[in-house]
Amino acid sequence: MKNKLKAIVFITILTVLYASFWLSPKKGYSENENRYLAQMPDFSAESLFDGSFTKGFEEYVTDGFPARDGWIALKSRVDLSLGRRDTGGVYVTEDGCLIEMFSELDRERYGRNLEYLRQGKGNLSAFGPVNIMLVPTAAEVWRGKIGNSTPDVSQRELLEEASGLLTVDCLSALEAHGDEYIYYRNDHHWTTLGAYYCYSALMGDKALPYDDFEHEILSRDFLGTTFSKAGIYFEKDEIEGALYGRPTMERNMSGAVTEGIYDRSFLDKKDKYSVFLGGNEALTVIRTGSEGGRLLLVKDSYANAFVQFLIPHYSEIHVVDLRSFGMSLSSYADEAGITESLILYNLQGFSRETSVFRIGG
């Protein structure tokens, strides 16, 4: 009788979960995870036999599971209670930081991307000096917080492999301040302070002191990508702005010009990091009001918090995200009168990026 009761309870739970999944409305986009969710794949005999349907259906069920965020948080809490600090690819440190692990590397892609960098540097050198920065993530700089559960991928070795291309030793610049607030606790990006230290290393004697910028706390309740993966947090993050002058910003050459380089509408949304430049647009042109040349900044989202420190040094900053930029980079540099270029990616993202080939165009 006892076993029969257990079976009934188990079947009832499965039935409720099954019904909840199919009856609950499905979201197309997760604001919490800042990504589009998998949708029901189209069925065909071909997709069934090649495995693409079953893989797509598994992703659809995973993304559409009822109260998914709550289950993720519960799993993380259980992992921590059992002494496992690596949960869902995020390491939870003793002091409450959530660090995205760098556990897999596509070495072939990384090698190809380094070659694209070489090609791009050669092409862009026709328009002035070219600087290249690859920024290590918290998994390397805060490796001491992770202890024995270190990432499988050594970012130090990857940076040494790329050292002939790099202008700045960002690892040394960040490690020198490793006990400071240089990465967010709940997001994979560096903070404004972390970006400043690498700006200072790039500009050398030309770098302005940190206090020469007007600092403003833009948000005190930021929960970013690593929080979304782990579902838990211990202390919310602050997002700080470092203002200089009165720059204007034009996105995607729309003709619409906005004051400043912060899109404060994002402060009321989950994706608060997009307050910097309004997120990842294909092209953003910043007119700084400062004297200087015209900089082409080819980047990923790490540069969004970095660009504020470049305002005093250039009259224009042309910010390009190759993931959605459709023009030839060299042709654009020629048309825009570019006099200097900077290529800036975070190392983990760069190792996986599929659009870097466009840098040679």
C-alpha positions in Angstrom: 0.0 0.0 0.0 2.8 2.4 0.9 4.6 1.7 -2.4 1.3 2.2 -4.3 0.8 5.6 -2.6 4.3 6.7 -3.6 3.6 5.7 -7.2 0.4 7.7 -7.2 2.1 10.8 -5.8 4.9 10.5 -8.3 2.6 10.1 -11.3 0.4 13.0 -10.0 3.5 15.3 -9.8 4.6 14.3 -13.3 1.1 14.9 -14.6 0.8 18.3 -13.0 4.2 19.3 -14.4 3.3 18.0 -17.9 0.0 19.9 -17.9 1.6 23.1 -16.5 4.2 23.0 -19.3 1.7 22.7 -22.1 -0.9 25.0 -20.6 1.4 27.8 -19.5 2.1 30.7 -21.9 5.5 30.6 -23.5 7.7 33.7 -23.6 9.8 34.5 -26.6 12.3 36.5 -24.7 13.7 36.3 -21.2 14.5 39.7 -19.7 16.1 38.0 -16.7 18.6 36.1 -19.0 18.7 38.9 -21.6 18.3 36.4 -24.5 15.7 34.9 -26.8 14.2 31.6 -25.6 14.1 28.4 -27.7 10.8 28.0 -29.6 9.1 24.7 -30.7 11.1 23.4 -33.6 9.5 22.5 -36.9 9.1 18.7 -37.3 10.2 16.8 -40.4 11.4 13.3 -41.0 14.8 14.7 -41.9 15.1 16.7 -38.6 14.0 13.7 -36.6 16.6 11.4 -38.1 19.5 13.9 -38.0 18.8 14.7 -34.4 18.1 18.4 -34.8 14.5 18.1 -33.9 15.1 16.3 -30.6 17.9 18.7 -29.7 15.6 21.7 -30.5 12.7 20.1 -28.6 15.0 19.6 -25.5 16.0 23.2 -25.6 12.4 24.3 -26.0 11.3 22.2 -23.0 14.2 23.5 -20.9 13.6 27.2 -21.8 9.8 26.9 -21.4 9.7 24.9 -18.1 7.2 26.5 -15.7 8.8 28.7 -13.0 12.1 28.1 -14.6 13.9 30.9 -12.7 12.7 29.5 -9.4 14.0 26.0 -10.2 17.4 27.5 -11.2 17.6 29.3 -7.9 16.6 26.1 -6.0 19.3 24.1 -7.8 21.9 26.6 -6.9 20.8 26.7 -3.2 21.0 22.9 -3.1 24.4 22.8 -4.7 25.7 25.3 -2.1 24.2 23.3 0.7 26.0 20.2 -0.5 29.3 22.1 -0.7 29.4 22.5 -4.5 30.2 26.1 -5.3 30.2 25.6 -9.1 26.6 25.7 -10.2 25.4 26.0 -13.8 28.8 27.2 -15.0 29.0 29.9 -12.3 31.3 29.7 -9.3 30.0 31.2 -6.1 32.9 32.6 -4.0 33.1 32.7 -0.3 32.6 36.5 -0.3 29.5 36.3 -2.5 30.8 36.9 -6.0 29.4 35.0 -9.0 32.2 34.2 -11.5 31.4 32.8 -14.9 33.7 29.8 -15.5 35.8 29.5 -18.6 35.9 25.8 -18.9 35.8 25.1 -22.7 38.0 26.5 -25.5 37.6 26.1 -29.2 41.3 26.3 -29.9 40.9 26.3 -33.7 38.5 29.3 -33.6 40.8 31.1 -31.2 43.7 30.6 -33.6 41.6 31.8 -36.5 40.5 34.9 -34.6 44.1 35.8 -33.8 44.9 35.6 -37.5 41.9 37.8 -38.3 43.3 40.3 -35.8 46.6 40.3 -37.6 44.9 40.9 -40.9 42.7 43.7 -39.4 45.6 45.4 -37.8 47.4 45.4 -41.1 44.4 46.8 -43.0 43.6 49.5 -40.4 47.2 50.7 -40.1 46.6 52.6 -43.3 44.4 55.0 -41.2 46.9 55.5 -38.3 48.0 53.6 -35.2 46.2 50.4 -34.2 45.9 49.3 -30.6 44.6 45.9 -29.5 43.3 44.9 -26.1 42.1 41.5 -25.0 40.7 41.7 -21.5 40.8 38.7 -19.1 37.7 37.9 -17.2 37.2 37.5 -13.5 37.8 33.8 -13.8 41.5 34.6 -14.3 42.1 37.8 -12.4 40.1 36.5 -9.4 41.4 32.9 -9.7 42.4 33.0 -6.0 38.8 33.3 -5.0 38.0 30.1 -6.9 40.7 28.1 -5.2 41.1 24.5 -6.3 38.1 24.7 -8.6 40.1 26.7 -11.1 38.9 27.0 -14.8 40.2 24.5 -17.2 41.3 27.3 -19.6 44.3 29.4 -18.7 43.6 32.9 -19.9 47.2 33.8 -19.0 48.4 31.3 -21.6 46.0 32.5 -24.2 47.2 36.1 -23.6 50.8 35.0 -23.9 49.9 33.4 -27.2 48.5 36.7 -28.4 51.2 38.9 -26.8 52.8 39.9 -30.1 49.5 41.5 -31.2 48.5 43.2 -27.9 49.3 46.8 -27.0 48.3 46.5 -23.3 48.9 43.9 -20.7 45.5 44.0 -19.2 46.1 41.0 -17.0 48.9 42.7 -15.1 46.9 46.0 -15.0 44.0 44.3 -13.4 45.9 41.8 -11.1 47.6 44.8 -9.6 44.2 45.9 -8.3 42.7 42.4 -7.8 41.4 43.2 -4.3 39.3 46.2 -5.6 35.9 46.4 -7.1 37.0 45.7 -10.7 34.4 43.2 -11.7 30.7 43.1 -10.9 29.6 40.5 -8.3 26.6 39.4 -10.3 27.6 40.0 -14.0 30.4 39.0 -16.3 31.6 42.5 -17.2 34.3 44.6 -15.6 33.2 47.6 -13.6 34.0 51.2 -14.4 37.0 51.1 -12.0 38.3 48.0 -13.8 38.0 49.6 -17.2 39.8 52.7 -15.8 42.9 50.7 -14.9 43.2 49.3 -18.4 42.5 52.8 -19.9 45.4 54.1 -17.7 47.7 51.3 -19.0 46.7 52.1 -22.6 47.1 55.9 -22.5 50.2 56.0 -20.2 51.2 59.5 -19.3 48.2 60.9 -21.3 45.7 59.2 -19.0 43.7 61.5 -16.8 43.4 60.8 -13.0 40.3 58.9 -12.0 39.1 61.9 -10.0 39.2 64.2 -13.1 36.0 62.4 -14.2 32.7 63.3 -12.7 31.5 60.1 -11.0 27.8 59.2 -10.7 26.1 56.1 -9.3 23.7 55.2 -12.1 22.2 52.2 -10.3 22.5 50.4 -6.9 20.5 47.3 -7.7 22.2 45.7 -10.7 21.8 42.0 -11.1 23.4 40.8 -14.4 24.2 37.7 -16.4 25.9 35.6 -13.8 22.9 36.1 -11.4 20.6 35.0 -14.2 22.6 31.8 -14.6 22.8 31.0 -10.9 19.4 32.5 -9.8 20.8 33.7 -6.5 22.7 36.7 -5.3 24.3 38.0 -2.0 24.8 41.7 -2.6 23.5 43.8 -5.5 26.0 45.7 -7.7 26.4 49.4 -8.2 26.9 50.8 -11.7 29.1 53.9 -11.8 29.4 56.4 -14.6 32.5 58.5 -15.2 31.3 61.7 -17.0 33.5 64.1 -18.9 32.4 67.1 -20.9 29.2 67.1 -22.9 29.4 64.5 -25.6 26.6 63.6 -28.0 25.7 60.2 -29.4 24.2 59.1 -32.7 23.3 55.4 -33.1 23.3 53.5 -36.4 23.6 56.8 -38.3 19.8 57.4 -37.8 20.2 61.2 -37.6 18.8 61.2 -34.1 21.4 62.7 -31.7 21.1 62.2 -27.9 22.9 64.1 -25.2 25.5 62.1 -23.2 26.6 58.5 -23.6 24.2 56.9 -21.1 20.8 55.6 -22.1 19.1 55.9 -18.7 16.0 54.1 -19.9 17.8 50.9 -19.2 18.1 51.7 -15.5 14.4 50.7 -15.2 15.0 47.3 -16.9 16.8 44.1 -16.1 19.7 44.8 -18.6 21.0 47.8 -16.7 24.5 47.4 -18.1 23.1 48.7 -21.4 23.0 52.1 -19.8 26.4 52.4 -21.3 25.9 53.5 -25.0 22.4 52.0 -25.0 23.8 48.5 -25.5 25.4 46.9 -28.5 24.4 48.8 -31.6 26.0 48.2 -35.0 27.5 51.7 -35.1 27.5 54.5 -32.6 29.2 57.8 -33.3 30.2 59.9 -30.3 31.1 63.6 -30.8 33.0 64.5 -27.7 33.5 68.2 -27.8 37.2 67.5 -27.1 40.1 68.2 -29.3 41.8 65.3 -31.0 41.6 62.8 -33.9 38.9 60.3 -34.9 39.0 57.0 -33.2 37.6 53.7 -34.6 36.7 51.4 -31.7 35.9 47.8 -32.8 34.5 46.1 -29.8 32.3 43.8 -27.7 30.3 44.9 -24.7 33.3 45.3 -22.5 34.1 48.5 -24.4 30.8 50.0 -23.5 32.0 50.9 -20.0 35.5 51.7 -21.3 34.6 54.3 -23.9 33.7 57.0 -21.3 37.4 57.4 -20.5 38.3 58.0 -24.1 36.1 61.1 -24.3 38.9 63.6 -23.4 41.3 62.3 -26.0 39.4 62.3 -29.3 37.0 64.6 -31.1 35.0 61.7 -32.5 34.7 58.0 -31.5 33.2 55.7 -34.0 32.1 52.5 -32.1 31.5 49.4 -34.2 30.1 46.1 -33.2 31.0 43.6 -35.9 28.2 41.2 -34.9 25.7 43.5 -36.7 27.9 45.9 -38.7 27.3 45.3 -42.4 29.9 47.6 -44.1 33.5 47.0 -45.0 35.5 48.2 -42.0 38.3 49.6 -44.1 35.8 51.5 -46.4 34.1 53.0 -43.4 37.4 54.0 -41.8 38.3 55.8 -45.1 34.9 57.5 -45.4 34.9 58.6 -41.7 38.4 60.0 -41.8 39.6 57.7 -39.0 43.1 58.6 -37.6 43.5 55.8 -35.0 41.9 52.5 -34.2 41.4 50.4 -31.0 40.2 46.8 -31.0 38.9 45.7 -27.6 37.3 42.4 -26.6 37.0 40.3 -23.5 39.2 37.3 -23.9 36.5 34.6 -23.3 34.1 36.2 -25.7 36.8 36.7 -28.3 37.7 33.1 -28.2 34.1 32.2 -29.2 33.3 35.1 -31.5 32.2 34.2 -35.0 32.2 37.7 -36.5 35.9 38.6 -36.1 36.6 37.7 -39.7 34.9 41.0 -40.7 37.8 42.9 -39.1 39.9 42.2 -42.2 37.3 43.7 -44.6 
